[in-house]
Amino acid sequence: PVPRLGQDPEFVNIAMVNAGALPVTVTQVGWQVRRRFWRGYENGYAHQFFSDRRFPVNARLPLNLTHAQGGDMYLELYGEDDWRAAMAHSGFFRDRFKSRRSLRRLRVAVGTSVGVTCRAKPDGRLLDLIWAELQKPEQPLPAED
């Protein structure tokens, strides 16, 4: 589908800013899903790869951030590098999300060199786009030449 300019988001921006006084090194960016079981919680993690072909401004990891410095990562939602289509083929997402409501457990996870993981909840419109993609029948990935 072609995005309606001004209405549909064309990419996802993951913005990271060091709000602390000390420098920090971002080592990984990915997704976390927290599942509740009778014994407690289980966390599932998936690493996110970023294309610098489409978005050359994507920060390179590891990313060193001093106080108040930031970095951005972009994921395309349409076109050749459609992140939603790749995500929908992932067993990590298909196995964990059986309803739109279950997507409320999805978080962006930013890992640092000191072991601290910062989490952020995606916007509801992005969750709607993810759910719409997961509703499509699973199809094999196209063969690469």
C-alpha positions in Angstrom: 0.0 0.0 0.0 1.1 3.5 -0.7 1.0 5.9 2.3 -1.3 8.8 2.3 1.0 11.8 2.8 0.3 13.6 6.0 -2.0 10.8 7.3 0.0 7.6 7.5 3.5 7.4 9.0 6.2 6.6 6.5 8.8 5.4 8.9 9.4 4.7 12.6 11.8 6.9 14.5 13.5 5.6 17.6 15.1 8.6 19.3 17.6 8.1 22.1 18.8 10.9 24.4 21.2 10.7 27.3 19.4 12.5 30.1 22.0 11.6 32.7 25.1 13.5 33.7 27.5 10.7 32.8 28.3 9.4 29.2 26.5 6.2 28.1 27.1 3.8 25.3 24.1 2.3 23.5 25.0 -1.2 22.5 21.8 -2.6 21.1 18.3 -1.6 20.0 15.5 -4.2 19.7 12.1 -5.3 21.0 11.0 -6.7 24.3 7.8 -8.7 25.0 6.8 -9.3 28.6 4.6 -12.3 29.2 3.0 -13.1 32.5 2.9 -16.7 33.8 1.7 -18.1 37.1 5.3 -18.1 38.3 6.1 -14.5 37.3 7.2 -12.9 34.1 9.1 -14.0 31.1 10.8 -11.5 28.8 11.5 -12.2 25.2 13.9 -10.1 23.2 14.5 -9.6 19.4 17.4 -7.6 18.0 16.5 -5.0 15.4 18.7 -4.4 12.3 18.7 -0.9 10.7 19.4 -0.2 7.1 21.8 2.7 6.4 21.1 2.3 2.7 17.7 4.0 2.9 18.4 6.1 6.0 22.1 7.0 6.0 21.5 9.1 9.1 20.9 6.0 11.3 23.2 6.0 14.2 25.9 3.3 14.2 26.1 1.0 17.2 27.8 1.2 19.6 26.7 4.8 20.0 28.5 6.9 22.6 26.2 9.7 24.1 27.4 12.4 26.4 25.0 14.5 28.5 22.0 15.7 26.4 23.3 14.2 23.2 21.0 12.0 21.1 20.9 9.6 18.3 18.1 8.4 15.9 17.3 5.1 14.2 14.7 4.9 11.4 12.7 1.9 10.2 10.8 2.2 6.8 7.1 1.3 6.9 6.6 1.1 3.1 8.6 0.2 0.0 11.5 -2.0 -0.5 12.7 -2.2 3.1 9.2 -2.4 4.7 9.9 -3.3 8.3 6.3 -4.5 9.0 6.5 -7.2 6.3 9.8 -8.5 7.6 8.5 -8.4 11.2 5.3 -10.3 10.2 7.5 -13.2 8.8 9.3 -13.4 12.2 8.2 -16.2 14.5 9.1 -14.0 17.4 6.2 -11.7 16.6 3.7 -14.2 15.1 4.0 -16.6 18.1 3.6 -13.9 20.8 0.7 -11.7 19.5 -2.6 -13.4 18.9 -4.8 -10.3 19.4 -4.4 -6.5 19.0 -4.7 -6.2 22.8 -1.7 -8.5 23.3 0.5 -5.9 21.4 0.2 -3.7 24.4 3.1 -5.8 25.9 5.5 -4.8 23.1 8.3 -2.3 24.0 11.3 -0.8 22.2 14.3 -1.8 24.3 17.6 0.1 24.2 20.5 -1.7 25.9 23.5 0.1 27.3 27.1 -1.0 28.1 26.4 -0.9 31.8 23.6 -3.4 31.6 20.7 -0.9 31.9 17.9 -1.5 29.4 15.6 1.5 28.7 12.1 0.6 27.4 9.5 2.7 25.6 5.9 1.8 24.5 5.3 2.3 20.8 2.5 4.7 19.7 -0.9 3.2 19.3 -1.0 3.9 15.6 2.2 1.9 15.1 0.6 -1.0 17.0 -2.4 -0.8 14.7 -0.1 -1.0 11.7 1.7 -4.0 13.2 -1.6 -5.7 13.9 -2.8 -5.1 10.4 0.3 -6.8 9.0 0.1 -9.7 11.4 -3.5 -10.3 10.2 -2.3 -11.1 6.7 -1.8 -14.7 5.8 1.8 -15.8 6.3 3.6 -16.0 2.9 7.2 -17.1 2.2 9.8 -14.5 1.9 10.9 -13.7 -1.7 14.1 -15.4 -2.8 17.2 -13.2 -2.9 19.4 -13.3 -6.0 
